[in-house]
Amino acid sequence: MSKSPVWHPFHQHGLGEDIPLVTRGDGAILHTADGRRVIDAISSWWVTTHGHNHPRIMAAVRDQTKKLDQVIFAGWTHEPAETLARDLVAIMPGGLDHVFYSDSGSTSVEVALKMALGYWHNRGEPRHRILVLEHSYHGDTIGAMSIGERGVFNRAYAPLLFDVGTVPFPAADPQPTLDALESACAAGDVAAFIVEPLLLGAGGMLTYPPRVLAEVRAICAAHDVLFIADEVMTGFGRTGTLLACDQAGVTPDILCLAKGLTGGSMPLAVTMATAPIFDAHYSTDRSKLFYHSSSYTANPVACAAGVANMAIWREEPVMERIGTLAQRLGAVLDRAAQKTQVIRPRQCGTMIAFDIDTGDDAGYLANIGPSLRAHFFANDVLLRPLGNTIYAMPPYCIGQDDIDRVSDVMMSAIDLNAR
Ligand SMILES: *Cc1c(COP(=O)(O)O)cnc(C)c1O
């Protein structure tokens, strides 16, 4: 093939790694132009829930393309957007009655931040400070990077990122987290606290218990600090429940959803908000409207995929599949945990992770990363370690045979790295 003009995301072209050409997706499998059958053990970067090319979602997409491709959404509407919004309000925690559309997880987070600041601004009580949890990831736009962990990902842009308050990640003893949140909230200038509930993804697949989530939510409520749940990755069953927040019995003031919203088939996101957030922007005064949109907001074809996804959730035994998958992945994790070089085994629903003990060479740029990736690729398994953290997060439809294969390849990778 001639040299490609494509510049890939999070990819170092200078290393000259092979870039597979994917021609077809089917369930948990990706087929490549050179005839390989690759197991997608990370759900194509955490988006694919029910499997690639799900027949019901693809049929809904085909159907919608016969009717309406795209329409302005400022003051106009269409059936797929209306239906999806109603379906979301019906299935998500009570009180999240307003649905704002956008195109990606990052934008859903930007929208959440703007809603929070707009809420305080329009009430005439300006609060601007955002609190975040240590090690968080919320996306790659400037605002989303500002509220995420600082590091090699964003060092070049650091001077442009805004200042936030960082609450320590809850370790075995969560009290320092709760104390830090309490005293930060007490200052009175905090607009919102944003978290990835139960499972921090890009920060290294770090988990914390539902009890801590319930406690941080309560602290925010006590101080009138808006609580934003970024469920872009954790939403739609990933953690074993529809939302991670469900396990803590928590309802956020603002909820971000994206990856699994269309079953992982089309780019679409929503930011859901409670009545007080919407009402703060509701007025006969046009200056108080919510100033955000992108050209493709609520694209009808993407919304149709979302409607089909919701029907799958209502009509198919999705939770049962998730339960079975979680159990099977638990067995894989047990197998890995037997190995001496495996540390910090952890599971949250359909995600398992562990670290390989590499001594001082840990973190995202750990040297072990690229060699692990090459090993997985050579064995037709798509796994993309975060530094020395190996994790799997497959689509809910993956079969036992393919899980066994992923397990074997993980174990051989661990053995290659015996110290
Ligand atoms: C992936 C992710 C995002 C960003 O979503 P994009 O669609 O990639 O912009 C935001 N928050 C969390 C928790 C994520 O995992």
The ligand as an SDF file (V2000), in Angstrom:
LIG
                    3D

 15 15  0  0  0  0  0  0  0  0999 V2000
  -13.8860    8.1630   26.5850 C   0  0  0  0  0  0  0  0  0  0  0  0
  -14.2520    9.0500   27.7210 C   0  0  0  0  0  0  0  0  0  0  0  0
  -14.5610   10.4010   27.5210 C   0  0  0  0  0  0  0  0  0  0  0  0
  -14.4040   11.0680   26.1730 C   0  0  0  0  0  0  0  0  0  0  0  0
  -15.3020   10.5490   25.2420 O   0  0  0  0  0  0  0  0  0  0  0  0
  -15.0040   10.7500   23.6750 P   0  0  0  0  0  0  0  0  0  0  0  0
  -16.2280   10.2500   23.0050 O   0  0  0  0  0  0  0  0  0  0  0  0
  -13.7830    9.9510   23.3880 O   0  0  0  0  0  0  0  0  0  0  0  0
  -14.7970   12.2110   23.4720 O   0  0  0  0  0  0  0  0  0  0  0  0
  -14.9880   11.1430   28.6010 C   0  0  0  0  0  0  0  0  0  0  0  0
  -15.0970   10.5940   29.8280 N   0  0  0  0  0  0  0  0  0  0  0  0
  -14.8070    9.3030   30.0590 C   0  0  0  0  0  0  0  0  0  0  0  0
  -14.9780    8.7590   31.4340 C   0  0  0  0  0  0  0  0  0  0  0  0
  -14.3530    8.4910   29.0240 C   0  0  0  0  0  0  0  0  0  0  0  0
  -14.0150    7.2110   29.2730 O   0  0  0  0  0  0  0  0  0  0  0  0
  1  2  1  0
  2  3  1  0
  2 14  2  0
  3  4  1  0
  3 10  2  0
  4  5  1  0
  5  6  1  0
  6  7  2  0
  6  8  1  0
  6  9  1  0
 10 11  1  0
 11 12  2  0
 12 13  1  0
 12 14  1  0
 14 15  1  0
M  END
$$$$
